Amino acid sequence: MWKRDNMEQTAYEALLKTPRMFSFTQIKNALANASRECLYRVADDRIYKAIPAGQGIYVVEISEAGPEALKLRILQETAVTPQPEVMPEIIRYVTEWFDLDTDLAPFYAMAGQDTLLKQTIDTYSGLRLAGIPDLFEALCWGIIGQQINLSYAHTLKRRIVERYGRSAAAEGEQYWVFPAPETIAALSVPGLKGLGMSERKSEYLIDTARMLAQGKLTRELLQDTGDLKKAEAILVSIRGIGPWTANYVLMRCLKMPTAFPADDVGLHNAIKLLTGMDRKPTRQEVLKLAEPWKGWESYATFYLWRTLY
């Protein structure tokens, strides 16, 4: 076993220290609520996920190891034998997935003074913004979910993942990794339509996959803008990506704190629920409510979503 600043590890296990204001129970419960999700599994107070690292895919079990650490364990039944250097990649993935590098103290200070958000931080204290580290997955999920209900969106996602994704088996379960952009880029529109996707969305997914496969769109390109509006402009210039999808991706994948899908139906429903309104708020009412959230719009949105999902 050897040590680095925030972890202890062997070839197959690692202890990852967690920051203040982190609750494994809260993030586990939030993930468990998405019962139709096909890219992870929550069972017996543990989270299981296939994570690509090095040249392989590793099924990782994540559990709580006391009040200030997570235990990451590679299930050794996976097809590829883990190498010691793989674990740092897995640690980085989990750190990003659970947003462990963000200091939530300023968010809680702001939210504690906000009538709407105070209700959410009291209930979900320690919840982190569970992200989507894979840019292509985040973009696809944003496109798939446009103008359909959440249940059917999960059905379409599962069909794409199980037809075109990669997988690994462990302890009698199959775990999937979202398809690579190169795989979807090589498809024709009828191939995706056959899964129940509309022709237009099939075109959007293939076009977006080709941009990533050709290196025309990358996380680095978006991150290097250093500016939400510039990153949003790059995304909305892509066919099939509007302001909602762009902000959703910048929030869930790039973790830009000011990303704000202001037109999101779930956000509006949460505001209606917590305010007791007899109708959904207008866009202008949402923007007015969000004025005190400046700098933390993404976390405010995530906590409000949590009241519904």
Backbone torsions as a table, in degrees:
resi	resn	phi	psi	omega
1	MET	NA	137.4	176.6
2	TRP	-131.5	163.2	-171.9
3	LYS	-120.1	147.5	167.2
4	ARG	-134.0	177.1	-169.4
5	ASP	-44.3	-48.8	-171.7
6	ASN	-120.2	21.9	-177.6
7	MET	-157.4	157.3	167.2
8	GLU	-123.2	140.9	-177.4
9	GLN	-150.0	152.9	164.5
10	THR	-115.2	-172.9	179.1
11	ALA	-64.0	-28.5	-172.3
12	TYR	-116.2	-12.6	-177.5
13	GLU	-137.0	152.8	174.7
14	ALA	-148.1	146.1	169.8
15	LEU	-103.0	123.1	-178.8
16	LEU	-109.7	115.7	179.3
17	LYS	-68.2	140.1	-179.2
18	THR	-107.2	154.5	-178.1
19	PRO	-80.7	172.3	170.5
20	ARG	-60.4	156.2	177.6
21	MET	60.7	44.2	173.6
22	PHE	-129.3	134.3	177.4
23	SER	-128.1	113.9	175.9
24	PHE	-62.8	-37.5	179.9
25	THR	-60.6	-42.5	-179.0
26	GLN	-66.1	-43.3	-178.5
27	ILE	-72.5	-34.6	176.8
28	LYS	-64.0	-44.1	-179.7
29	ASN	-65.6	-38.0	178.4
30	ALA	-64.1	-43.3	178.9
31	LEU	-67.4	-38.6	-178.9
32	ALA	-65.1	-28.1	179.9
33	ASN	-65.4	-27.3	176.5
34	ALA	-83.9	70.6	-170.1
35	SER	-67.0	-19.0	-179.5
36	ARG	-93.9	1.2	179.7
37	GLU	-64.8	136.3	-174.7
38	CYS	-105.8	0.0	-174.4
39	LEU	-108.6	6.7	170.2
40	TYR	-158.8	169.3	178.9
41	ARG	-139.6	137.9	176.4
42	VAL	-114.3	124.4	-179.5
43	ALA	-157.9	141.3	174.4
44	ASP	52.9	44.2	178.4
45	ASP	61.3	27.7	176.7
46	ARG	-133.6	154.7	176.2
47	ILE	-114.1	132.7	-179.6
48	TYR	-119.4	132.7	-179.5
49	LYS	-151.6	141.0	171.7
50	ALA	-82.7	126.3	-177.0
51	ILE	-124.6	124.9	175.9
52	PRO	-73.8	133.1	179.0
53	ALA	-154.1	137.1	-176.2
54	GLY	60.0	-129.7	179.9
55	GLN	-100.1	4.7	-173.9
56	GLY	-126.5	-177.2	173.4
57	ILE	-120.9	129.9	-176.1
58	TYR	-123.2	130.5	174.5
59	VAL	-82.0	122.6	-174.3
60	VAL	-116.0	131.6	173.8
61	GLU	-99.0	126.6	-179.2
62	ILE	-115.0	125.9	-180.0
63	SER	-141.3	168.1	179.1
64	GLU	-83.6	136.0	178.7
65	ALA	-123.5	70.9	-175.9
66	GLY	87.0	-175.9	-173.3
67	PRO	-75.8	-14.7	-172.7
68	GLU	-131.7	26.7	-179.1
69	ALA	-157.4	153.2	171.2
70	LEU	-112.3	144.8	173.7
71	LYS	-102.8	122.9	176.5
72	LEU	-107.6	124.7	-177.8
73	ARG	-129.7	122.2	173.8
74	ILE	-77.9	124.0	178.0
75	LEU	-74.5	119.6	-168.0
76	GLN	-76.9	2.0	176.1
77	GLU	-82.1	-5.8	-178.5
78	THR	-61.4	156.0	-172.1
79	ALA	-65.7	-32.0	-176.8
80	VAL	-101.6	127.8	179.1
81	THR	-68.1	123.4	-177.9
82	PRO	-65.0	139.6	172.4
83	GLN	-104.4	149.9	-176.4
84	PRO	-54.0	-34.8	-176.5
85	GLU	-72.9	-10.2	180.0
86	VAL	-73.0	-34.2	-174.1
87	MET	-59.4	-40.4	176.6
88	PRO	-58.1	-34.3	176.4
89	GLU	-65.7	-40.9	179.4
90	ILE	-66.2	-39.6	177.8
91	ILE	-62.3	-43.4	178.5
92	ARG	-62.1	-40.1	-179.8
93	TYR	-62.4	-48.1	-178.2
94	VAL	-66.3	-39.1	177.6
95	THR	-58.7	-42.8	178.9
96	GLU	-72.7	-43.4	-179.0
97	TRP	-55.8	-44.5	-176.8
98	PHE	-94.9	3.7	176.6
99	ASP	55.5	48.1	-173.8
100	LEU	-76.6	-13.7	-177.6
101	ASP	-88.1	-5.2	-177.5
102	THR	-87.8	133.1	174.8
103	ASP	-84.5	113.0	-176.6
104	LEU	-86.2	-5.1	-177.0
105	ALA	-55.8	-45.8	179.2
106	PRO	-64.2	-35.6	177.4
107	PHE	-63.8	-46.5	-179.1
108	TYR	-65.8	-35.0	177.2
109	ALA	-62.8	-43.2	178.0
110	MET	-68.0	-49.1	-175.2
111	ALA	-64.2	-30.9	179.7
112	GLY	-65.7	-19.1	178.2
113	GLN	-99.6	-0.2	-176.4
114	ASP	-104.5	123.8	-174.6
115	THR	-57.0	-40.6	-177.0
116	LEU	-74.1	-49.7	-174.1
117	LEU	-74.0	-26.8	-178.5
118	LYS	-57.7	-34.8	179.0
119	GLN	-62.8	-34.2	-175.8
120	THR	-80.8	-38.9	-177.6
121	ILE	-73.4	-27.3	175.7
122	ASP	-66.1	-36.3	-176.8
123	THR	-84.1	-36.2	-171.3
124	TYR	-118.2	34.4	-178.1
125	SER	-55.5	129.6	180.0
126	GLY	95.0	-5.9	178.2
127	LEU	-69.2	134.7	175.8
128	ARG	-108.3	156.1	179.5
129	LEU	-72.0	100.2	179.7
130	ALA	-69.7	116.3	-171.1
131	GLY	-98.2	-172.1	174.4
132	ILE	-128.0	90.8	-173.5
133	PRO	-60.3	-27.4	-178.5
134	ASP	-82.9	113.9	-178.0
135	LEU	-58.5	-42.3	-178.6
136	PHE	-64.9	-42.3	177.6
137	GLU	-60.7	-44.4	-179.6
138	ALA	-61.9	-43.5	179.1
139	LEU	-63.9	-45.0	-179.4
140	CYS	-63.5	-43.4	-179.8
141	TRP	-62.6	-38.7	176.7
142	GLY	-63.3	-41.1	180.0
143	ILE	-71.4	-45.4	-178.6
144	ILE	-58.5	-39.4	-173.4
145	GLY	-78.5	-2.8	-177.7
146	GLN	-67.9	124.4	169.7
147	GLN	61.6	26.3	171.5
148	ILE	-136.4	163.0	-179.6
149	ASN	-75.0	160.2	-173.2
150	LEU	-63.1	-36.9	-178.9
151	SER	-61.9	-45.4	-179.2
152	TYR	-70.8	-33.7	176.9
153	ALA	-60.2	-42.0	177.2
154	HIS	-64.3	-36.3	178.2
155	THR	-62.9	-45.5	179.6
156	LEU	-65.0	-40.6	179.2
157	LYS	-61.6	-45.1	179.4
158	ARG	-60.3	-42.0	-179.8
159	ARG	-62.0	-42.5	179.4
160	ILE	-66.2	-44.9	-177.7
161	VAL	-63.0	-46.1	-175.2
162	GLU	-76.9	-19.0	176.1
163	ARG	-87.6	-39.1	-169.8
164	TYR	-121.5	-6.0	-179.4
165	GLY	-85.4	175.6	173.6
166	ARG	-104.2	160.7	-177.6
167	SER	-145.8	166.0	173.8
168	ALA	-142.2	149.3	-178.4
169	ALA	-108.4	145.1	175.0
170	ALA	-158.3	132.6	176.0
171	GLU	51.4	41.9	174.7
172	GLY	80.3	5.0	179.9
173	GLU	-117.8	149.8	175.8
174	GLN	-103.9	131.6	-178.4
175	TYR	-121.4	138.8	-170.8
176	TRP	-114.9	150.4	171.6
177	VAL	-114.3	139.5	-177.6
178	PHE	-60.2	144.8	-178.4
179	PRO	-57.2	148.4	175.6
180	ALA	-73.4	149.6	178.6
181	PRO	-57.1	-33.9	-179.8
182	GLU	-61.9	-33.6	-179.8
183	THR	-68.6	-47.3	-179.4
184	ILE	-71.5	-32.8	179.3
185	ALA	-61.8	-28.5	-177.4
186	ALA	-83.3	-4.8	-176.6
187	LEU	-84.1	164.3	170.8
188	SER	-103.4	161.7	179.8
189	VAL	-56.7	-44.2	179.1
190	PRO	-58.5	-30.2	179.6
191	GLY	-61.9	-40.2	178.2
192	LEU	-80.9	-35.2	178.2
193	LYS	-60.5	-32.1	180.0
194	GLY	-64.2	-16.0	177.6
195	LEU	-91.3	-1.4	-180.0
196	GLY	104.4	4.8	178.7
197	MET	-79.4	145.8	175.3
198	SER	-69.4	159.3	179.4
199	GLU	-60.3	-42.8	-177.6
200	ARG	-64.5	-45.7	178.6
201	LYS	-65.6	-35.3	176.7
202	SER	-60.4	-42.8	177.7
203	GLU	-62.6	-44.1	-179.2
204	TYR	-60.8	-45.6	-177.9
205	LEU	-63.9	-43.5	-179.0
206	ILE	-67.4	-43.5	178.7
207	ASP	-61.2	-43.3	179.8
208	THR	-65.9	-41.4	178.0
209	ALA	-59.7	-41.0	-179.9
210	ARG	-65.5	-37.4	177.7
211	MET	-62.0	-42.9	179.0
212	LEU	-70.3	-41.9	-179.0
213	ALA	-62.6	-31.9	-179.0
214	GLN	-90.0	0.1	179.1
215	GLY	77.2	13.0	179.8
216	LYS	-80.3	-17.6	177.2
217	LEU	-136.8	123.4	-179.7
218	THR	-141.1	161.9	173.6
219	ARG	-58.6	-41.5	-177.4
220	GLU	-61.9	-39.5	178.7
221	LEU	-59.6	-44.2	180.0
222	LEU	-70.7	-42.7	-179.2
223	GLN	-65.4	-37.8	-175.1
224	ASP	-70.4	-13.9	175.6
225	THR	-64.4	-33.5	-178.5
226	GLY	64.4	15.8	-174.0
227	ASP	-149.0	127.8	-178.2
228	LEU	-58.3	-46.9	-175.2
229	LYS	-65.8	-36.4	178.1
230	LYS	-68.9	-42.4	178.0
231	ALA	-65.0	-41.2	177.9
232	GLU	-61.8	-40.2	-179.6
233	ALA	-63.2	-38.4	178.0
234	ILE	-62.5	-44.3	-176.5
235	LEU	-70.0	-42.9	-176.6
236	VAL	-73.3	-10.7	174.5
237	SER	-76.5	-10.1	-179.7
238	ILE	-89.9	132.9	-177.8
239	ARG	-60.3	129.0	179.2
240	GLY	96.3	-5.6	179.9
241	ILE	-115.7	114.8	176.7
242	GLY	-104.7	-173.6	-177.7
243	PRO	-58.5	-38.2	-180.0
244	TRP	-63.6	-50.7	-178.5
245	THR	-62.4	-41.8	-179.6
246	ALA	-60.1	-48.2	-178.7
247	ASN	-69.0	-33.9	176.3
248	TYR	-61.3	-45.7	-179.6
249	VAL	-66.4	-43.6	-179.1
250	LEU	-66.3	-27.9	177.5
251	MET	-78.1	-51.7	-171.2
252	ARG	-82.6	-30.9	-176.3
253	CYS	-103.2	-50.6	-177.1
254	LEU	-84.8	-12.6	179.8
255	LYS	56.7	38.4	175.1
256	MET	-74.9	118.3	-170.8
257	PRO	-65.2	-23.4	-178.5
258	THR	-94.9	0.7	175.8
259	ALA	-61.2	136.7	-171.1
260	PHE	-151.0	98.7	176.1
261	PRO	-76.6	76.6	-169.2
262	ALA	-63.7	-22.5	-178.5
263	ASP	-93.5	8.7	-175.6
264	ASP	-65.3	131.4	-178.2
265	VAL	-63.7	-42.4	179.8
266	GLY	-62.4	-40.2	176.9
267	LEU	-59.8	-45.4	179.9
268	HIS	-64.1	-40.6	179.4
269	ASN	-65.9	-37.5	178.8
270	ALA	-65.8	-41.8	178.2
271	ILE	-63.9	-42.5	177.1
272	LYS	-58.6	-44.5	-178.5
273	LEU	-63.1	-48.0	-173.1
274	LEU	-76.7	-26.1	179.5
275	THR	-90.9	-14.8	-177.3
276	GLY	76.3	18.2	179.2
277	MET	-64.9	151.7	177.3
278	ASP	-92.9	10.5	177.9
279	ARG	-155.0	165.8	175.4
280	LYS	-75.0	146.7	-179.9
281	PRO	-68.8	154.8	173.6
282	THR	-77.8	166.4	177.5
283	ARG	-58.0	-42.7	-178.5
284	GLN	-64.8	-37.3	177.1
285	GLU	-65.7	-38.9	177.7
286	VAL	-63.4	-46.6	-179.6
287	LEU	-62.8	-36.5	178.1
288	LYS	-66.3	-45.9	177.9
289	LEU	-60.4	-32.4	-174.2
290	ALA	-82.7	-6.2	-177.7
291	GLU	-56.3	-41.1	178.4
292	PRO	-72.5	-11.3	-176.4
293	TRP	-85.9	3.4	-172.3
294	LYS	-49.1	127.9	-178.3
295	GLY	92.7	-12.9	-178.5
296	TRP	-134.9	27.9	-176.3
297	GLU	-60.4	-36.8	-177.9
298	SER	-67.2	-43.4	178.7
299	TYR	-68.2	-38.3	176.9
300	ALA	-59.7	-43.7	179.0
301	THR	-62.9	-45.1	-177.5
302	PHE	-62.8	-42.2	179.2
303	TYR	-67.5	-36.2	177.4
304	LEU	-69.4	-39.8	174.6
305	TRP	-56.6	-38.4	-174.0
306	ARG	-62.2	-25.3	178.0
307	THR	-67.7	-17.8	-179.3
308	LEU	-106.7	-37.1	-170.8
309	TYR	-117.8	NA	NA
